[in-house]
Amino acid sequence: MGVATHNIIGRLAASVGALGAVAPQFEAVLDVPHGGVLCALPALLAVGLLDGITDYFPLQSGYYGPDSLLLLLAFMALSRINSIEGLRDHAPGEWGKLLGLDRVPEVRTLRQKVREMSHAGKPRQWSAALAQRWLAAAPEQANALYIDGHVRVYYGQQTRLPKHYVAREKLCLRATVDYWVNAMDGQPFMVINQVVDPGLIRVIEDEILPRLESMHPALTEPLPTVGRARHRFILVFDREGYSPDFFTRLRAKQVACLTYHKYPEAAWSENEFHNQPVPLVSGQIVTMQLAERGVRLSNGLWLREIRKLSQSGHQTAILTT
């Protein structure tokens, strides 16, 4: 039956459809490679990795259940195994001990199971449920969200993806783009994959904002417009999202933004900068030399421009509504 398969009865029963997913059974063993990943198991369960997965990932009767498969993929990520193919270089029986099984599925079987879970299951709904749970558990972190795009190069031959510029390679390569939505301390809330990248602005307006508003009801409640302008939450992104018209549309939706000034004017006088204590997300307080002015963009929108003066004399310009 293969290397390290000693649960003969369970595998025979699963092969004829008389048994569903086998229940994990752990035993005391020594010197298991990558055994330290089990220390992360409480954290994986705390963030809801296995909550309601039978509703989102129904699998045909077989030896491996969706819980064992998701844990295997999580342990692989923690062990820096970046692809399913990389599992070939590791002993299947040793990895089986981490899951309470005799061995992990071979690469071909794991590919089939992942394909079944992604096509027949509901991965988008599962991801939305997790994001909704995380937002509800830490509503204060939803007040400021950081959005960043990452190019993921594709080296396979199964499809011809459009080319994207990869900064670290300084080349245009076939790739997809992942847009991550994180809390300011780096905790991820969601990721949106774009095979054909329409750009950061389109992704924010067409994908990210609708999902955030559907996941977190508090973000959809309009604020009174009497008096000075108010915002429901803040989006932080890089200079790719610089657009005066985009800032205006966000302001109409009561969403504040913070980004780099793509076209800063001449350097300000150093006499305008003053030492200011700045609390970081970690609780640490650092001192920065900051200055602030009001700036009017090409469409007439007034924003705050804040500049940070570094020791080398460089001024970093930040715009915010």
For each residue, the residues with C-beta under 8 A, 3 or more apart:
1: 5 8 11
2: 5 92 103 106
3: 92 93 103
4: 91 92 93 96 102 103
5: 1 2 8 11 102 103
6: 102
7: 10 11 22 101 102
8: 1 5 11 12
9: 12 13
10: 7 13 14 19 22 63
11: 1 5 7 8 14 15 63
12: 8 9 15 16
13: 9 10 16 18 19
14: 10 11 17 18 19 20 22 61 62 63
15: 11 12 63
16: 12 13
17: 14 61
18: 13 14
19: 10 13 14 22 61 63
20: 14 61 62 65
21: 59 61 62 63 64 65 66 67 68
22: 7 10 14 19 63 64 65 101
23: 100
24: 68 99 100 101
25: 100 101
26: 97 100
27: 97
28:
29: 32 97
30:
31:
32: 29 35 94 97 98
33: 90 91 94
34: 37 75 79 90 94 95 98
35: 32 38 97 98
36: 39
37: 34 40 41 75 78 79 98
38: 35 41 98
39: 36
40: 37 43 44 74 78
41: 37 38 44 45 71
42: 45 46
43: 40 46 47
44: 40 41 47 49 50 71 74
45: 41 42 48 49 50
46: 42 43
47: 43 44 130 134
48: 45 51 129 130 133
49: 44 45 53 70 71 74
50: 44 45 53 67 70 71
51: 48 129 133
52: 55 56 126 129
53: 49 50 56 57 66 67 70 126
54: 57 58 66
55: 52 58 122
56: 52 53 121 122 123 125 126 129
57: 53 54 66 70 117 121 122 123 126
58: 54 55 120 121
59: 21 62 65 66 113 116 117 120
60: 116
61: 14 17 19 20 21
62: 14 20 21 59 65 113
63: 10 11 14 15 19 21 22 105
64: 21 22 68 69 101 105 109 113
65: 20 21 22 59 62 68 69
66: 21 53 54 57 59 69 70 117
67: 21 50 53 70 71
68: 21 24 64 65 71 72 99 101
69: 64 65 66 72 73 105 110 113 114 117
70: 49 50 53 57 66 67 73 74
71: 41 44 49 50 67 68 74 75 99
72: 68 69 75 76 95 99 104 105 110
73: 69 70 76 77 114
74: 40 44 49 70 71 77 78
75: 34 37 71 72 78 79 95 98 99
76: 72 73 79 81 84 86 87
77: 73 74 80 81
78: 37 40 74 75
79: 34 37 75 76
80: 77
81: 76 77 86 87 90
82: 86
83: 86
84: 76 87 107 110 111 114
85: 88 107
86: 76 81 82 83 89 90
87: 76 81 84 90 95 104 107 110
88: 85 107
89: 86
90: 33 34 81 86 87 94 95
91: 4 33 94 95
92: 2 3 4 95 96 103 104 106
93: 3 4 96 97 102 103
94: 32 33 34 90 91 97 98
95: 34 72 75 87 90 91 92 98 99 103 104
96: 4 92 93 99 101 102 103 104
97: 26 27 29 32 35 93 94 100
98: 32 34 35 37 38 75 94 95
99: 24 68 71 72 75 95 96 104
100: 23 24 25 26 97
101: 7 22 24 25 64 68 96 104
102: 4 5 6 7 93 96
103: 2 3 4 5 92 93 95 96
104: 72 87 92 95 96 99 101 110
105: 63 64 69 72 109 110 113
106: 2 92 109 110
107: 84 85 87 88 110 111
108: 111 112
109: 64 105 106 112 113
110: 69 72 84 87 104 105 106 107 113 114
111: 84 107 108 114 115
112: 108 109 115 116
113: 59 62 64 69 105 109 110 116 117
114: 69 73 84 110 111 117 118
115: 111 112 118 119
116: 59 60 112 113 119 120 121
117: 57 59 66 69 113 114 120 121 123
118: 114 115 121 123
119: 115 116
120: 58 59 116 117
121: 56 57 58 116 117 118 126
122: 55 56 57 125 126
123: 56 57 117 118 126 127
124: 127 128
125: 56 122 128 129
126: 52 53 56 57 121 122 123 129 130
127: 123 124 130 131 190 191
128: 124 125 131 132 190 211 214 215
129: 48 51 52 56 125 126 132 133
130: 47 48 126 127 133 134
131: 127 128 134 135 189 190 211 215
132: 128 129 135 136 215 216
133: 48 51 129 130 136 137
134: 47 130 131 137 138 187 189
135: 131 132 138 139 141 142 189 215 216
136: 132 133 139 216
137: 133 134
138: 134 135 141 142 183 187
139: 135 136 142 143 216 218
140: 143
141: 135 138 144 183 184 185 187
142: 135 138 139 145 183 189 212 216 218 219 233
143: 139 140 233 234
144: 141 183 184 233 234 236
145: 142 181 182 183 184 189 212 233 234 235 236
146: 181 182 183 184 236 237
147: 179 180 181 182 200 204 208 235 236 237 241
148: 179 180 182 237 238
149: 177 178 179 180 197 200 203 240
150: 177 178 179 180
151: 164 165 166 167 175 176 177
152: 175 176 177 178
153: 166 169 173 174 175
154: 159 161 173 174 175 176
155:
156: 159
157:
158:
159: 154 156
160: 174
161: 154 174 175 176 195
162: 174 195 196 197
163: 172 173 174 175
164: 151 172 173 174 175 176 177 197
165: 151 171 172
166: 151 153 169 170 171 172 173 175
167: 151 170
168:
169: 153 166 173
170: 166 167
171: 165 166
172: 163 164 165 166
173: 153 154 163 164 166 169
174: 153 154 160 161 162 163 164
175: 151 152 153 154 161 163 164 166
176: 151 152 154 161 164 193 194 195 197
177: 149 150 151 152 164 193 194 197
178: 149 150 152 191 192 193 194
179: 147 148 149 150 191 192 193 194 200 203 207 208
180: 147 148 149 150 188 190 191
181: 145 146 147 188 189 190 191 192 208 212
182: 145 146 147 148 186 187 188 189
183: 138 141 142 144 145 146 186 187 188 189
184: 141 144 145 146 236 281
185: 141 281 282
186: 182 183
187: 134 138 141 182 183
188: 180 181 182 183 191
189: 131 134 135 142 145 181 182 183
190: 127 128 131 180 181 208 211
191: 127 178 179 180 181 188
192: 178 179 181 203 207 208 211
193: 176 177 178 179
194: 176 177 178 179 197 198 203
195: 161 162 176
196: 162
197: 149 162 164 176 177 194 203
198: 194 202 203 206
199: 202 203 240
200: 147 149 179 203 204 237 238 240 241
201: 204 205 240 241 243 246
202: 198 199 205 206
203: 149 179 192 194 197 198 199 200 206 207 208
204: 147 200 201 207 208 209 235 237 241
205: 201 202 208 209 246 249
206: 198 202 203 210
207: 179 192 203 204 210 211
208: 147 179 181 190 192 203 204 205 211 212 235
209: 204 205 212 213 253 255
210: 206 207 213 214
211: 128 131 190 192 207 208 214 215
212: 142 145 181 208 209 215 216 219 233
213: 209 210 216 219 220
214: 128 210 211
215: 128 131 132 135 211 212 219
216: 132 135 136 139 142 212 213 219 220
217: 220 221
218: 139 142 221 232
219: 142 212 213 215 216 232 233
220: 213 216 217 232
221: 217 218 232
222: 232 254
223: 230 231 232 254
224: 227 230
225: 229 230
226:
227: 224 230
228:
229: 225 251 254 321
230: 223 224 225 227 254
231: 223 234 251 254 255 256 321
232: 218 219 220 221 222 223 254 255
233: 142 143 144 145 212 219 255 256
234: 143 144 145 231 255 256 257 258
235: 145 147 204 208 250 255 256 257 258
236: 144 145 146 147 184 257 258 259
237: 146 147 148 200 204 240 241 257 258 259
238: 148 200 241 259 260
239: 242 259 260 261 262
240: 149 199 200 201 237
241: 147 200 201 204 237 238 246 257 259
242: 239 246 259 260 261 262 263 319
243: 201 246 247
244: 247 248 297 298 299 301
245: 248 249 299
246: 201 205 241 242 243 249 250 257
247: 243 244 250 251 257 297 301 303 319 321
248: 244 245 251 252 299 301
249: 205 245 246 252 253
250: 235 246 247 253 255 256 257 321
251: 229 231 247 248 254 255 256 301 321
252: 248 249
253: 209 249 250
254: 222 223 229 230 231 232 251
255: 209 231 232 233 234 235 250 251
256: 231 233 234 235 250 251 320 321
257: 234 235 236 237 241 246 247 250 319 320 321
258: 234 235 236 237 318 319 320 321
259: 236 237 238 239 241 242 318 319 320
260: 238 239 242 316 317 318 319
261: 239 242 264 295 305 317 318 319
262: 239 242
263: 242
264: 261 305 307 315 317
265:
266:
267: 315
268: 272 273 291 293 307 315
269: 272
270: 273 309
271:
272: 268 269 291 293
273: 268 270 289 290 291 307 309
274: 289 290 291
275: 287 288 289
276: 287 288 289 290
277: 285 286 287
278: 285 286 287 288 290
279: 283 284 285
280: 283 284 285 286
281: 184 185
282: 185
283: 279 280
284: 279 280
285: 277 278 279 280
286: 277 278 280
287: 275 276 277 278
288: 275 276 278 308
289: 273 274 275 276 308 309
290: 273 274 276 278 306 307 308 309
291: 268 272 273 274 306 307 309
292: 304 305 306 307
293: 268 272 304 305
294: 302 303 304 305
295: 261 302 303 304 305 319
296: 300 301 302 303
297: 244 247 300 301 302 303
298: 244
299: 244 245 248
300: 296 297
301: 244 247 248 251 296 297
302: 294 295 296 297
303: 247 294 295 296 297 319 320 321
304: 292 293 294 295 319 320 321
305: 261 264 292 293 294 295 317 318 319
306: 290 291 292 317 318 320
307: 264 268 273 290 291 292 315 316 317 318
308: 288 289 290 315 316 318
309: 270 273 289 290 291 313 314 315
310: 313 314 315 316
311:
312:
313: 309 310
314: 309 310
315: 264 267 268 307 308 309 310
316: 260 307 308 310
317: 260 261 264 305 306 307
318: 258 259 260 261 305 306 307 308
319: 242 247 257 258 259 260 261 295 303 304 305
320: 256 257 258 259 303 304 306
321: 229 231 247 250 251 256 257 258 303 304
